[in-house]
Amino acid sequence: MHADMVTPIKPNSKAVGFKSFPGHWMDVRNEQIWQDHVLEDLRVKKIILRREDELAVFVSMKRADQTGLYMTRSYPEELKLHIPPAEFQRFVNNYRNTFRNKYRSPIEKRDTFHITYEQLIDEIDFEDNIAPKLWDFLGVR
């Protein structure tokens, strides 16, 4: 995403959204866009979804890169992955740095909601604990 690709938020918009992955931060041309148009815009509420199982994230990324299938859960059975420890460690370092430092807003307590993938798939915990807080955060209750 580059500055000329950013669409201003329309005054009467009810919701605006997009998906960002830690790899998007690796292109330094994107950093100013995130700061100016997302993180520092007080009108933008951020829902930060992170997966606790970093190996699962890495394997998913490698599978998608190898097969070109980015929106699927089923991969060929014969698919084999080699995971070089140094490459995985670089991934983990970038992943953690992104969530600890990059996806941070100056007024995080007011405009950012953190949730993990694992919280989303635990239906009871999500319904009882997470959903009510999320709906309040979004102002939809």
C-alpha positions in Angstrom: 0.0 0.0 0.0 1.5 3.3 -1.1 0.4 6.9 -0.4 -1.3 7.2 -3.8 -3.3 4.1 -3.1 -4.8 5.4 0.2 -8.5 6.3 -0.1 -9.6 9.0 2.3 -12.3 8.0 4.8 -15.6 9.3 3.6 -17.4 11.5 6.2 -20.6 9.3 6.3 -18.9 5.9 6.3 -20.1 3.4 8.8 -17.2 1.0 8.6 -13.9 0.8 6.9 -11.6 -2.1 7.1 -8.6 -3.9 5.7 -6.2 -6.7 6.6 -2.6 -6.2 7.2 0.1 -8.8 7.9 3.5 -8.3 9.6 5.2 -8.7 6.2 3.6 -5.5 5.0 5.9 -3.6 7.4 9.0 -5.0 5.7 8.6 -2.5 2.9 9.8 0.8 4.5 7.7 2.8 2.0 4.6 1.6 3.9 5.6 2.8 7.4 4.5 6.5 6.9 1.2 5.4 5.5 0.5 3.3 8.6 1.5 6.1 10.9 -0.4 8.9 9.2 -3.4 7.2 7.8 -4.1 4.4 10.3 -2.3 4.5 13.6 -2.5 8.2 14.3 -6.0 8.7 12.9 -8.3 8.9 15.9 -11.3 8.0 13.8 -9.9 4.6 12.9 -10.5 1.8 15.4 -7.9 -0.9 15.2 -8.6 -4.6 15.8 -5.3 -6.3 16.1 -5.6 -10.0 15.5 -2.6 -12.1 16.3 -1.9 -15.8 16.4 -0.2 -17.1 19.4 1.2 -20.2 17.6 4.0 -18.5 15.7 5.1 -21.8 14.1 1.6 -22.3 12.7 1.8 -18.8 11.2 5.1 -19.5 9.6 4.0 -22.8 8.2 0.9 -21.3 6.8 2.9 -18.6 5.1 5.4 -21.1 3.7 2.6 -23.3 2.4 0.9 -20.4 0.7 4.2 -19.2 -0.8 5.0 -22.6 -2.1 1.6 -23.4 -3.6 0.3 -20.0 -4.5 -2.9 -20.9 -2.5 -3.5 -18.1 0.0 -7.1 -18.5 0.9 -7.4 -22.3 1.6 -7.1 -24.7 4.4 -6.5 -27.8 2.3 -3.1 -28.3 0.7 -1.8 -31.2 -1.3 -1.0 -34.2 1.0 2.4 -34.6 -0.6 3.4 -31.1 0.2 6.6 -31.0 2.2 8.2 -28.0 3.9 11.7 -27.5 5.0 11.9 -25.0 7.9 15.4 -23.5 8.3 15.8 -22.5 12.0 17.5 -19.2 11.1 14.7 -18.2 8.7 12.1 -19.2 11.3 13.9 -17.1 14.0 14.0 -14.1 11.6 10.3 -14.5 11.0 9.5 -14.8 14.8 11.6 -11.7 15.5 9.8 -9.7 12.8 6.4 -11.0 13.9 6.9 -10.1 17.5 8.4 -6.7 16.7 5.4 -5.9 14.5 2.9 -6.7 17.1 4.8 -5.1 20.0 6.0 -2.0 18.3 4.4 -1.4 14.9 0.8 -2.0 15.5 0.7 0.5 18.4 -1.4 3.6 18.4 -0.6 6.8 20.5 -3.9 6.4 22.2 -4.0 2.6 22.2 -6.4 2.3 25.2 -9.1 4.1 23.3 -8.7 3.0 19.7 -7.2 -0.5 19.7 -8.6 -3.9 20.5 -6.2 -6.8 20.8 -7.5 -10.3 20.2 -5.8 -13.6 19.4 -6.9 -16.2 16.8 -7.1 -18.7 19.7 -9.6 -16.5 21.5 -11.7 -16.3 18.3 -12.0 -20.1 17.9 -12.9 -20.7 21.6 -16.6 -20.2 21.1 -17.5 -20.1 24.8 -14.8 -17.7 25.8 -15.5 -15.6 22.7 -19.2 -15.3 23.4 -18.9 -14.8 27.2 -15.8 -12.6 27.4 -14.5 -11.3 24.1 -17.6 -10.5 22.1 -19.2 -8.1 24.7 -15.9 -6.2 25.0 -15.5 -6.1 21.2 -19.1 -4.8 20.6 -18.6 -2.1 23.3 -15.3 -1.1 21.6 -17.0 -0.8 18.2 -20.1 0.9 19.7 -22.5 -1.6 18.2 -24.5 -2.7 21.2 
